[in-house]
Amino acid sequence: MRNESLMVRFRWHAFASQLACAIRFVPRHLYWFGGRYRLATLMGLLMTLNALFATAPREQAIPPGSQAWNSYYGVVLVYLGSRYGTGTVIGKRQIGNDYWLCVLAANHVVAFPENNYRYNGAPLTIAFGNRGGNDPQFNTRIVFTATDSVNNPADPHRGFFGGDLPDLAVIGVQVNRDIYNRVPVYSLSAAPPGNYTDFTIVGYGDTGWRDLDANNNFIGYTRQRNTGGIKRFANNAVKRRFRDNSPTFDLARFFRGAFIEWDLTIGAGAVPGEGVTFPGDSGAPYFASAWNDIEIDGNQIPILTDAILAVHHGGRDIYKNGDVGWGTELIQGYRQWIEAKCALVPEPGSLLVLLSGSGWVLLLYRRRRVSV
């Protein structure tokens, strides 16, 4: 399975190389400038280095115990055996002493190509911390996938897709009261994103090496394998919205419908804290609202912490300048399907409640924004 995604690491060795080049260059050539320009030149250099320092932290992992970690606690690791991806808590429901969460993920995180991306009923594990840590994890069998809806003529919600087959899944998971009270619930963005809309991806995928050319210039990232399971963030921006309605059995085109495309921008046009995705980030949310800052190694990086405009769908193992990744855009019909399925958690028997009209509030009754 091409389980596309995971957050990128920004390595200090690249920054150190660039800094060393600058240190060698300046003393040799500063005499080119007249005396009255030397101070301005030095100040400009310091400002440039400060900008590099501020946007090139060692790695973009979410520091456990930080305010940002609390804000992103509802972004969860979803895995079955060695296959894993990312999910996001978008609803809560309490029934007596039972506590349930509704988790949004990608279809291909929970259903695999050997079964035509239809869920086979295998139990999934949902974890709230980094893989291998002591944070709680829970098992669940309640999973709704877009492929199951589309292929089931009796599913009353299949019409929400309008003939599309989006890469979306909804998971119901029972948790304890402590997790239920702690985890934030994220909203779904109803506003269509424009080009160059900034967003923050948060996911559990592999990280990447910084690639340099022969002149030590940063040119992109190459996947560093077996580094997944750590909750990381990366900023990027919408390049375009598009539709793909030409399905094949390759993951990139098996799913069809509305997508958001973004690219790796190097240089002045890059978003502060920009990064890419690798396998393991599939299902990661694209947050598009509520700007805050995250501190990494003493540097402040802006992040977004709410309003999911897309769910990560795919990318690649090597990113160079201009290479793209893409997510499933949460257009109106997709949001309606997500909300309808969340209303069925914890039991499909809740369908009667949904059809009566009151079920829609189950997803929304405890909706709140999160902040760092």
Secondary structure as a PSIPRED ss2 file (coil, helix, strand):
# PSIPRED VFORMAT (PSIPRED V4.0)

   1 M C   1.000  0.000  0.000
   2 R C   1.000  0.000  0.000
   3 N C   1.000  0.000  0.000
   4 E C   1.000  0.000  0.000
   5 S C   1.000  0.000  0.000
   6 L C   1.000  0.000  0.000
   7 M C   1.000  0.000  0.000
   8 V C   1.000  0.000  0.000
   9 R C   1.000  0.000  0.000
  10 F C   1.000  0.000  0.000
  11 R C   1.000  0.000  0.000
  12 W H   0.000  1.000  0.000
  13 H H   0.000  1.000  0.000
  14 A H   0.000  1.000  0.000
  15 F H   0.000  1.000  0.000
  16 A H   0.000  1.000  0.000
  17 S H   0.000  1.000  0.000
  18 Q H   0.000  1.000  0.000
  19 L H   0.000  1.000  0.000
  20 A H   0.000  1.000  0.000
  21 C H   0.000  1.000  0.000
  22 A H   0.000  1.000  0.000
  23 I H   0.000  1.000  0.000
  24 R H   0.000  1.000  0.000
  25 F H   0.000  1.000  0.000
  26 V H   0.000  1.000  0.000
  27 P H   0.000  1.000  0.000
  28 R H   0.000  1.000  0.000
  29 H H   0.000  1.000  0.000
  30 L H   0.000  1.000  0.000
  31 Y H   0.000  1.000  0.000
  32 W H   0.000  1.000  0.000
  33 F C   1.000  0.000  0.000
  34 G C   1.000  0.000  0.000
  35 G H   0.000  1.000  0.000
  36 R H   0.000  1.000  0.000
  37 Y H   0.000  1.000  0.000
  38 R H   0.000  1.000  0.000
  39 L H   0.000  1.000  0.000
  40 A H   0.000  1.000  0.000
  41 T H   0.000  1.000  0.000
  42 L H   0.000  1.000  0.000
  43 M H   0.000  1.000  0.000
  44 G H   0.000  1.000  0.000
  45 L H   0.000  1.000  0.000
  46 L H   0.000  1.000  0.000
  47 M H   0.000  1.000  0.000
  48 T H   0.000  1.000  0.000
  49 L H   0.000  1.000  0.000
  50 N H   0.000  1.000  0.000
  51 A H   0.000  1.000  0.000
  52 L H   0.000  1.000  0.000
  53 F H   0.000  1.000  0.000
  54 A H   0.000  1.000  0.000
  55 T H   0.000  1.000  0.000
  56 A C   1.000  0.000  0.000
  57 P C   1.000  0.000  0.000
  58 R C   1.000  0.000  0.000
  59 E C   1.000  0.000  0.000
  60 Q C   1.000  0.000  0.000
  61 A E   0.000  0.000  1.000
  62 I C   1.000  0.000  0.000
  63 P C   1.000  0.000  0.000
  64 P C   1.000  0.000  0.000
  65 G C   1.000  0.000  0.000
  66 S C   1.000  0.000  0.000
  67 Q H   0.000  1.000  0.000
  68 A H   0.000  1.000  0.000
  69 W H   0.000  1.000  0.000
  70 N H   0.000  1.000  0.000
  71 S H   0.000  1.000  0.000
  72 Y C   1.000  0.000  0.000
  73 Y C   1.000  0.000  0.000
  74 G C   1.000  0.000  0.000
  75 V E   0.000  0.000  1.000
  76 V E   0.000  0.000  1.000
  77 L E   0.000  0.000  1.000
  78 V E   0.000  0.000  1.000
  79 Y E   0.000  0.000  1.000
  80 L E   0.000  0.000  1.000
  81 G C   1.000  0.000  0.000
  82 S C   1.000  0.000  0.000
  83 R E   0.000  0.000  1.000
  84 Y E   0.000  0.000  1.000
  85 G E   0.000  0.000  1.000
  86 T E   0.000  0.000  1.000
  87 G E   0.000  0.000  1.000
  88 T E   0.000  0.000  1.000
  89 V E   0.000  0.000  1.000
  90 I E   0.000  0.000  1.000
  91 G E   0.000  0.000  1.000
  92 K E   0.000  0.000  1.000
  93 R E   0.000  0.000  1.000
  94 Q E   0.000  0.000  1.000
  95 I E   0.000  0.000  1.000
  96 G C   1.000  0.000  0.000
  97 N C   1.000  0.000  0.000
  98 D E   0.000  0.000  1.000
  99 Y E   0.000  0.000  1.000
 100 W E   0.000  0.000  1.000
 101 L E   0.000  0.000  1.000
 102 C E   0.000  0.000  1.000
 103 V E   0.000  0.000  1.000
 104 L E   0.000  0.000  1.000
 105 A E   0.000  0.000  1.000
 106 A C   1.000  0.000  0.000
 107 N H   0.000  1.000  0.000
 108 H H   0.000  1.000  0.000
 109 V H   0.000  1.000  0.000
 110 V H   0.000  1.000  0.000
 111 A C   1.000  0.000  0.000
 112 F C   1.000  0.000  0.000
 113 P H   0.000  1.000  0.000
 114 E H   0.000  1.000  0.000
 115 N H   0.000  1.000  0.000
 116 N C   1.000  0.000  0.000
 117 Y C   1.000  0.000  0.000
 118 R C   1.000  0.000  0.000
 119 Y C   1.000  0.000  0.000
 120 N C   1.000  0.000  0.000
 121 G C   1.000  0.000  0.000
 122 A C   1.000  0.000  0.000
 123 P C   1.000  0.000  0.000
 124 L E   0.000  0.000  1.000
 125 T E   0.000  0.000  1.000
 126 I E   0.000  0.000  1.000
 127 A E   0.000  0.000  1.000
 128 F C   1.000  0.000  0.000
 129 G C   1.000  0.000  0.000
 130 N C   1.000  0.000  0.000
 131 R C   1.000  0.000  0.000
 132 G C   1.000  0.000  0.000
 133 G C   1.000  0.000  0.000
 134 N C   1.000  0.000  0.000
 135 D C   1.000  0.000  0.000
 136 P C   1.000  0.000  0.000
 137 Q E   0.000  0.000  1.000
 138 F E   0.000  0.000  1.000
 139 N E   0.000  0.000  1.000
 140 T E   0.000  0.000  1.000
 141 R C   1.000  0.000  0.000
 142 I E   0.000  0.000  1.000
 143 V E   0.000  0.000  1.000
 144 F E   0.000  0.000  1.000
 145 T E   0.000  0.000  1.000
 146 A H   0.000  1.000  0.000
 147 T H   0.000  1.000  0.000
 148 D H   0.000  1.000  0.000
 149 S H   0.000  1.000  0.000
 150 V H   0.000  1.000  0.000
 151 N C   1.000  0.000  0.000
 152 N C   1.000  0.000  0.000
 153 P C   1.000  0.000  0.000
 154 A C   1.000  0.000  0.000
 155 D C   1.000  0.000  0.000
 156 P C   1.000  0.000  0.000
 157 H C   1.000  0.000  0.000
 158 R H   0.000  1.000  0.000
 159 G H   0.000  1.000  0.000
 160 F H   0.000  1.000  0.000
 161 F H   0.000  1.000  0.000
 162 G C   1.000  0.000  0.000
 163 G C   1.000  0.000  0.000
 164 D C   1.000  0.000  0.000
 165 L E   0.000  0.000  1.000
 166 P C   1.000  0.000  0.000
 167 D C   1.000  0.000  0.000
 168 L C   1.000  0.000  0.000
 169 A E   0.000  0.000  1.000
 170 V E   0.000  0.000  1.000
 171 I E   0.000  0.000  1.000
 172 G E   0.000  0.000  1.000
 173 V E   0.000  0.000  1.000
 174 Q E   0.000  0.000  1.000
 175 V E   0.000  0.000  1.000
 176 N C   1.000  0.000  0.000
 177 R H   0.000  1.000  0.000
 178 D H   0.000  1.000  0.000
 179 I H   0.000  1.000  0.000
 180 Y H   0.000  1.000  0.000
 181 N H   0.000  1.000  0.000
 182 R H   0.000  1.000  0.000
 183 V C   1.000  0.000  0.000
 184 P C   1.000  0.000  0.000
 185 V C   1.000  0.000  0.000
 186 Y C   1.000  0.000  0.000
 187 S C   1.000  0.000  0.000
 188 L E   0.000  0.000  1.000
 189 S C   1.000  0.000  0.000
 190 A C   1.000  0.000  0.000
 191 A C   1.000  0.000  0.000
 192 P C   1.000  0.000  0.000
 193 P C   1.000  0.000  0.000
 194 G C   1.000  0.000  0.000
 195 N C   1.000  0.000  0.000
 196 Y C   1.000  0.000  0.000
 197 T C   1.000  0.000  0.000
 198 D E   0.000  0.000  1.000
 199 F E   0.000  0.000  1.000
 200 T E   0.000  0.000  1.000
 201 I E   0.000  0.000  1.000
 202 V E   0.000  0.000  1.000
 203 G E   0.000  0.000  1.000
 204 Y C   1.000  0.000  0.000
 205 G C   1.000  0.000  0.000
 206 D C   1.000  0.000  0.000
 207 T E   0.000  0.000  1.000
 208 G E   0.000  0.000  1.000
 209 W E   0.000  0.000  1.000
 210 R E   0.000  0.000  1.000
 211 D E   0.000  0.000  1.000
 212 L E   0.000  0.000  1.000
 213 D C   1.000  0.000  0.000
 214 A C   1.000  0.000  0.000
 215 N C   1.000  0.000  0.000
 216 N C   1.000  0.000  0.000
 217 N C   1.000  0.000  0.000
 218 F E   0.000  0.000  1.000
 219 I E   0.000  0.000  1.000
 220 G E   0.000  0.000  1.000
 221 Y E   0.000  0.000  1.000
 222 T E   0.000  0.000  1.000
 223 R E   0.000  0.000  1.000
 224 Q E   0.000  0.000  1.000
 225 R C   1.000  0.000  0.000
 226 N C   1.000  0.000  0.000
 227 T C   1.000  0.000  0.000
 228 G C   1.000  0.000  0.000
 229 G C   1.000  0.000  0.000
 230 I C   1.000  0.000  0.000
 231 K C   1.000  0.000  0.000
 232 R E   0.000  0.000  1.000
 233 F E   0.000  0.000  1.000
 234 A E   0.000  0.000  1.000
 235 N E   0.000  0.000  1.000
 236 N E   0.000  0.000  1.000
 237 A E   0.000  0.000  1.000
 238 V E   0.000  0.000  1.000
 239 K E   0.000  0.000  1.000
 240 R E   0.000  0.000  1.000
 241 R E   0.000  0.000  1.000
 242 F E   0.000  0.000  1.000
 243 R E   0.000  0.000  1.000
 244 D E   0.000  0.000  1.000
 245 N C   1.000  0.000  0.000
 246 S C   1.000  0.000  0.000
 247 P C   1.000  0.000  0.000
 248 T C   1.000  0.000  0.000
 249 F C   1.000  0.000  0.000
 250 D C   1.000  0.000  0.000
 251 L H   0.000  1.000  0.000
 252 A H   0.000  1.000  0.000
 253 R H   0.000  1.000  0.000
 254 F H   0.000  1.000  0.000
 255 F C   1.000  0.000  0.000
 256 R E   0.000  0.000  1.000
 257 G E   0.000  0.000  1.000
 258 A E   0.000  0.000  1.000
 259 F E   0.000  0.000  1.000
 260 I E   0.000  0.000  1.000
 261 E E   0.000  0.000  1.000
 262 W E   0.000  0.000  1.000
 263 D E   0.000  0.000  1.000
 264 L C   1.000  0.000  0.000
 265 T C   1.000  0.000  0.000
 266 I C   1.000  0.000  0.000
 267 G C   1.000  0.000  0.000
 268 A C   1.000  0.000  0.000
 269 G C   1.000  0.000  0.000
 270 A C   1.000  0.000  0.000
 271 V C   1.000  0.000  0.000
 272 P C   1.000  0.000  0.000
 273 G C   1.000  0.000  0.000
 274 E E   0.000  0.000  1.000
 275 G C   1.000  0.000  0.000
 276 V C   1.000  0.000  0.000
 277 T C   1.000  0.000  0.000
 278 F C   1.000  0.000  0.000
 279 P C   1.000  0.000  0.000
 280 G C   1.000  0.000  0.000
 281 D C   1.000  0.000  0.000
 282 S C   1.000  0.000  0.000
 283 G C   1.000  0.000  0.000
 284 A C   1.000  0.000  0.000
 285 P E   0.000  0.000  1.000
 286 Y E   0.000  0.000  1.000
 287 F E   0.000  0.000  1.000
 288 A E   0.000  0.000  1.000
 289 S E   0.000  0.000  1.000
 290 A E   0.000  0.000  1.000
 291 W E   0.000  0.000  1.000
 292 N E   0.000  0.000  1.000
 293 D E   0.000  0.000  1.000
 294 I E   0.000  0.000  1.000
 295 E E   0.000  0.000  1.000
 296 I E   0.000  0.000  1.000
 297 D C   1.000  0.000  0.000
 298 G C   1.000  0.000  0.000
 299 N E   0.000  0.000  1.000
 300 Q E   0.000  0.000  1.000
 301 I E   0.000  0.000  1.000
 302 P E   0.000  0.000  1.000
 303 I E   0.000  0.000  1.000
 304 L E   0.000  0.000  1.000
 305 T E   0.000  0.000  1.000
 306 D E   0.000  0.000  1.000
 307 A E   0.000  0.000  1.000
 308 I E   0.000  0.000  1.000
 309 L E   0.000  0.000  1.000
 310 A E   0.000  0.000  1.000
 311 V E   0.000  0.000  1.000
 312 H E   0.000  0.000  1.000
 313 H E   0.000  0.000  1.000
 314 G E   0.000  0.000  1.000
 315 G C   1.000  0.000  0.000
 316 R C   1.000  0.000  0.000
 317 D C   1.000  0.000  0.000
 318 I E   0.000  0.000  1.000
 319 Y E   0.000  0.000  1.000
 320 K E   0.000  0.000  1.000
 321 N C   1.000  0.000  0.000
 322 G C   1.000  0.000  0.000
 323 D C   1.000  0.000  0.000
 324 V E   0.000  0.000  1.000
 325 G E   0.000  0.000  1.000
 326 W E   0.000  0.000  1.000
 327 G E   0.000  0.000  1.000
 328 T E   0.000  0.000  1.000
 329 E E   0.000  0.000  1.000
 330 L C   1.000  0.000  0.000
 331 I C   1.000  0.000  0.000
 332 Q H   0.000  1.000  0.000
 333 G H   0.000  1.000  0.000
 334 Y H   0.000  1.000  0.000
 335 R H   0.000  1.000  0.000
 336 Q H   0.000  1.000  0.000
 337 W H   0.000  1.000  0.000
 338 I H   0.000  1.000  0.000
 339 E H   0.000  1.000  0.000
 340 A H   0.000  1.000  0.000
 341 K H   0.000  1.000  0.000
 342 C H   0.000  1.000  0.000
 343 A C   1.000  0.000  0.000
 344 L C   1.000  0.000  0.000
 345 V C   1.000  0.000  0.000
 346 P C   1.000  0.000  0.000
 347 E C   1.000  0.000  0.000
 348 P H   0.000  1.000  0.000
 349 G H   0.000  1.000  0.000
 350 S H   0.000  1.000  0.000
 351 L H   0.000  1.000  0.000
 352 L H   0.000  1.000  0.000
 353 V H   0.000  1.000  0.000
 354 L H   0.000  1.000  0.000
 355 L H   0.000  1.000  0.000
 356 S C   1.000  0.000  0.000
 357 G C   1.000  0.000  0.000
 358 S C   1.000  0.000  0.000
 359 G C   1.000  0.000  0.000
 360 W H   0.000  1.000  0.000
 361 V H   0.000  1.000  0.000
 362 L H   0.000  1.000  0.000
 363 L H   0.000  1.000  0.000
 364 L H   0.000  1.000  0.000
 365 Y C   1.000  0.000  0.000
 366 R C   1.000  0.000  0.000
 367 R C   1.000  0.000  0.000
 368 R C   1.000  0.000  0.000
 369 R C   1.000  0.000  0.000
 370 V C   1.000  0.000  0.000
 371 S C   1.000  0.000  0.000
 372 V C   1.000  0.000  0.000
